[in-house]
Amino acid sequence: MVRKFFGTDGIRGRTNHSKMNADLAMRVGQAAGAHFRRGDHLHRVVIGKDTRLSGYMIESALVAGFTSTGMDVIMTGPLPTPAIAMLTREMRADLGVMISASHNPYEDNGIKLFGPDGFKLSDEDEMAIEALLDQPPELADAAHIGRARRIEDARGRYIHAVKSSIGSDIRLDGLKIVVDCANGAAYQVTPSAIWELGADVIQLGVSPNGTNINHKVGSTALDAVKAKVVEEGAHLGIALDGDADRLIVVDEKGRAVDGDQLMALIATRMAETGKLAGGGVVATVMSNLGLERYLHGIGLGLERTKVGDRYVLQRMREGGFNLGGEQSGHMILLDHATTGDGTVAALRVLASMVRAGKPASELLHMFDPVPQLLKNVRYESGAPLENEAVKKAIFDAEAELGTSGRLVIRPSGTEPLIRVMAEGDDARKVEQVVDRVCDAVRGAA
């Protein structure tokens, strides 16, 4: 069955200009409600959201859909994606829903679904729900329609959980931290958690108005947090995305630190204390070759997956790993969360700073990245990667890079783009290789 709605991270689209509208949201609620209404216990679903204006509409439609199938609904209001995953499990809900389009602009929105274990749904569950979307809904009789209520202690539960993810001996007294919440889901909880641990917190991106989520703030727009760190003489900057499952750090000199360096730091500290499971880290094909070499140098492995934290998590669970992530900032620490959690990862970095007594610029430079270049080639139609000239260009490029580099070619999952990435010790050679492959793709497009 071909997917019509679900992508690699739930359902996402431009609100009221695509599949992401109130009608679909209600049908998703009805379909997911029918799929997870198993047994004769009281069925419930937890629904959270970020700060997008369209969240009100999508939330209301989902509530209508779920209650019409006989499921009770618990609404939390704005909370990070990992908080909804945690609450789904802790409250013994049948299902969790996060309304968010992550780092996308406010015009977009999305629906992410979590099973009762707090993990994102399997492909099989998503396909089953898709199949139900095209069928008449299984509605409850009038006496068994579900109820809906909002809970007030959700923020406190999550703050307690993330603070508990680091040792009880860790205090952040004396540290000045800039916390940029992207005007998104974490605007209340993350600054509060860090402040309660003793830090002096300078807040950015904590004034959501429905249309400013991710706008010139957050992990995909770092100029504001970089400038504020330098201006305030802060020890560290923390930048989250709209639903706070992604983290980018800025050191005291105003320099960005990506997910690869963070994974290297966290893996090293976990290995030193005997807490790293699986003998290494899971990352995607986009993580820098420098990370792989660094980990091998300290006796750890790096397993690579397709791009997407969904695939990272899948491999972690299959292989018994408890640390994985993406260069873009998704950090999954399975001992503390069932999905990427930017706040948990940030606290792990802060705890390492306290224990090491070193400035961020020194602590977070774990390895020298290998020169890496990514270019996108847009095409109109067809399958450029099946073209013989493109295949030859890719073969020649891989041969030229040899064992001192890598070539990654992948089509975009959402746009007619071919992404061409290469890395290696020779920056000039990397650029030449990428340009030749791109030219071949353009010629075939």
N, C-alpha and C positions, 0 to 999 in steps of 0.2 A: 504493500500500500504506500503510495506517494504521500509525503507530508504536505498538507495544505496550510496548516496554521503554525505548528510547533517548529521552532528552529533549534539551535544548539543551546539556547537559554530561555526556554519558554516561548511565549507568543509576544511579538513586539511589532509595533508599526506606528505610523503617524496617526494621531488621534482624529477620528471623524473624517479622515481622508483615505483610509485603508481598512483593513480587517479589524483594526483596533477601535471598536465603537461599543456603545452600550448594548446593542443587540447581541453581538458576539460574546461580550462579557457575561450577559445573562445566560446564554446558551452554554458557555463554559461552566458556569456554576451548576446548571442543571445536569450537564453531562458528567462532570467530575463528581457531583453529589451522588448521582446514580451509580457511578463506578465504585465509589468508596463506601457506599451504604451497605455494609456487610454485617450480618449478624443482627441480634435483636437488642443491642445495647443502645444507649443514648448517643446519637451521632453528632459530632461537632467539628467545625472548621475554624481555624484562626486566620484572620485577614489583617494584614498590615499594608502600609503604603509609604511612599516617599512624599515629597511636598509639591508635586505637580498639580496644577489647577484641575486637570482632567481626572485626578485621583478620586475626587468626590463622585463623579459620574460613574467611573468604573467600579468603585466600591459599592455604590448603591445598586448597580446592576448585578454584581456578583451576589450581594446579599439577597436580592430578589430570586436569583436563580437557585441558590443553595436552600433557602428556606422553603421554596416551592417544592423541593424534593424531600423535605422532612428533616433537613439538617439544621441544627442550631449554629448560630454564627457568633463568634467572639471577635470584636474589632479592637485593635490596639491604637489606631491612629499612626502618625509617622514614627517609624522605627527602622533600623537597619535590616537588610535582608537576613543576616545571620541571627538576629534577634527573633525573627519570625520562625526560622528553622528550629531554634532552641525552644521557643514556647510551644510549638506544635508537639514536640516530643514530651516536654515537661507537663503539659496540660492534657496529655493522653488524647489529643485530637486525632481524628481520622485523616485530616488533611490540613495543610497550611498553604496560604496564598500570599505572595508579595506583589503588590502593584507598583511596578517601577520599570523604567527603561534605562536604569543604571547611569552610565556617563553620557547618555544622549541628551539633546536639548529638550526643553519643556514640551515642545510640540509633540514629541513621541511619548508613548507609554507602553507598558508591557504587563504580562501576567506570568509570574513564576509559581510553580506548584511544588510543594514538598509532601512526601508521604509521611505516615505516622512515626517513622523513625527519624524524621528531620532531614533526610537526604532528598535531593532533587529526584523527581520521578524517573523511573526506568523508561527506556524506549518503548517497552511493551505497554506500560501504563499510559503513556502519551498517545500511542497509536489507538489504544482502546477508547480513550476519551475522544480522539478525533473521529473515530467511527460513529460514536454516539451523537456527535454534533449535527450530523445529517439525518438523524432519526427523531421522531416525535418524543418529547421529554417524558420521563417517567415521573409523573406528578403525584405528590402525596394527597390523601383525602383531606378534607377540611379540618378534621380533628387532629391531624398529625403534621400540619404545616410547622416548620421550625420557627424558633424565636431568635432575636438578635439583641445583643447588648454590647456596650463598650466597657472595657476594664481600665482601671486607673493605675494599677500597680505594675504594668508591663515594663515601663521604663526602669523602675527600681529593680525588678528582677534581672533585667539585662545588665544594668550597671554592676550589680553584685556579681554576676557571672563573669564578666570580663575582668573585674578586679581580682577575682579568685584565680584567674588563669596564670598569675605570676605569684611568686613566693610571698608568704605573709610577712617576710622580713624586709621586703622591698618598699622603700619610701622614696618619693620624688622631691622631697624638700630641697630647696636651693636651686632647682632647675626651672628655667624659664622656657616654656614651650608654646610655640604658635600652633594652633589647631584650626585647620581650614576644613570645614564640613560641607563645602560646595553648595551651601543653601539647600542641603538635602536632608535625608532621613536621619542623620546622626546629629543634627544641630543642637539637640538637647543632651543626649546621653554621653557622647564622647568627651566634650569639654568637662562635663560633670564628673565622669569617672577619673579623668586625669587630675582634676583639681582636688578631688577627695583623697587622692594618694599623695597630696602635698605640694604639687607643682604650682608655679605661678603661670596661669594660662592666659594667653592673648588669643582672642577668638576672631576668626574670619569666616565668612560664609555661613553665618548663623542667623540671618534675617530673611527667611524664605517668604516670598509673596505669591507663589504659585507659578511665576513665569521666569524666575531668575536662577533656577537650579542649574548648576554646572556653568553658569555664565561668568566667564572671566575669573573663576575661582575653582578650587578642587584639583584633583589629581591629573586632569587633562588640560589645565590652564594654570601653570605654576608661577607665573610672573608675580602675582600678588603675594603668595606665601614666601617666595624668595626675597622679595623686597622687604616684607615685614620682619622676617628673621634677622636680616642685616640691620634694619632700622632699630629694632628693639634690643639688639645684642642678645638674641635668644640662643639657647643651647641646641635647639632642634626645631624643625618645622614638620608638621604632620599634615598631609593632604589626602583627603578621602574623596571618593566619587559620590554620585548622587544617592546610591543605596548603601554606601559604606562597606562594600565587600572588597574594595580595592584600596591599596595604600602606596603612596610615593612619599619618601622622606626627603627633607632638605637639611643639609648640615649647617653648622654655624657660620660657614662662609657663603651661604646662599647657593650651594650647588646641589642639584638633584641627585638622589640615590635611587636607582630603579630596583625592581623586584629581584633581579639576579643577585645583586650585592646583599640584599636583605636575606635571601635564601641561604647564601653562603655564610652569613653571620649566624643565623638561627641554627643552621645545620651543625656548624662548628660547636656552638655552645651546647646543643643537645647531645652531640656525640661525646663531648668531654665529660658530661654528667651521666652518660649511659642511658639517655632517654630517647635516642634516635632509633626508630624501628625501621626494618627493611634494609639496613645497610647503606642508605643513601637518600636521594631526593628524587621526586618526580617533577619534571618540568615539560615545557612544550618544545617543539622544533625551533621556536624563535629565541630560546635562551642562548646567551652568548657562549661561544666555544671556550672563552676564558673561565666561565663557571665550571664547565665540565672538567677542564684541566686542573683547576684549583681543587675540586672535590676529589679527583683521582689522586692528587698529590697528598691528601691527608687520609687516603685509604677509604674513601666513600665513592659510591656510584651515582650516576645520573641516568635516569630513564626518561626518554622523551616520548611525548604523545602529540597528537594533532592539537592545533590551537583551540583553546577553550577550556575553562576550568572544569567543565563537565567531564572532559576526557582525562584530565589530570586526576580528578577525584576517583574516577572509575578505576584507573590503574593503581592508585594508592590502595583502594580497598581490595583489589585483586591480589596485590603483591605484599600486603601487610606493611605498607609505609605509613608514617604518621606526619610527614612533612612534604608539601608540594606547593607549586605555585607557578606564576607566569611572570615574565619580564615586565609586563604591564602593571603589575602590582597586586594581583590576586595572591593571597597567602592563605593556605589551608593548613591549619594545625589540628589534626583530627583528634588529638587528646582533649581539645577544648571546643571545637566547633565542627559542624557537619558540612560547612560550606566556607568559602572565603570570608575572612573577617578582618577588616582593616584595623579595627580598634584593638583586637587581641594581638595582632602582629605589631602594632605600634607599641603596646605595652611591653611586648617581648624585647623590642629594640631598646626601650627606655630602661628596662631591667638590666640589660647587658651594659648599658652606659654606666649605670650606678655601680655594678659589680666591678667593671673594668677601671672606672675612674679616668676614662679617656674621653677627649672631645669627639664629637660625631665624625668629624672629617678624618680622624685617624682610625677610629673603630670601624667605620662603615666602608673603608676602602680595603676590601678583602682580596681583590685580584685586579689585574689590569685587563680591561676588556679587549678582546681581539677586534680589529677594525671590522665593522659590519655595515652593510648598505642594503636598504630595502627600497625598491621602486615598484610602482603599480602601472600596469598597462591596461587601458580600457579597450574592449572590443565590442563590435556591434552584434555579431551573431556567430554561430558555428562553435567549434571546439578547437581553439588554437593549439592546445597541447597535444592534439592528435596529428598535427601537421608534421610531415617527415623532416622538413627543414628545422622546425622548432626542436624536434627530438634530437636531431644531430647537434644543434647548438647547445642543448643541455648536456649531451654526452661529452662534447668537447670541453665545456666549461668545467664539468666535474673532473675530467682528466687533468686539466690545467691546474686546478686547485689542489688535486691530489690529497695527501694525508694532512696537509697543513691548512686546510680550510673546509668549508661546507657550502653546499648550494641547496636552497629550499625553494621549490616552485609550488605554488598552490593557488587554486582559484578561490576568489572570495565567495563566502557563503551567502552574501546578501546583494552583491552588485556584479555586473559583468566586468570583472577585473581579474587579471592574472597578477599575483604578487610574486615578485622575484627578489629573493634575499640571498646574499652571499656574504661570507666572512672568511677571513684568513689573516695570516701574519703580514702579508704585503697589501697595504691599502690600495695602491695603484692597480695591482692585479685584480683585486676585488671589484673595483669600479669598472675596469675593462670587461670583466666577465659579465657583470650585471648588464652593462650597456649592450653587449653583443646578444645576450638572451632576449632582452627587451626588444631590440631591433628585429629579431627573428619572429617574436610574437606579433609585433606590429605588422610585419610583412604578411603574416598568415591571417590576420584578423579581418 
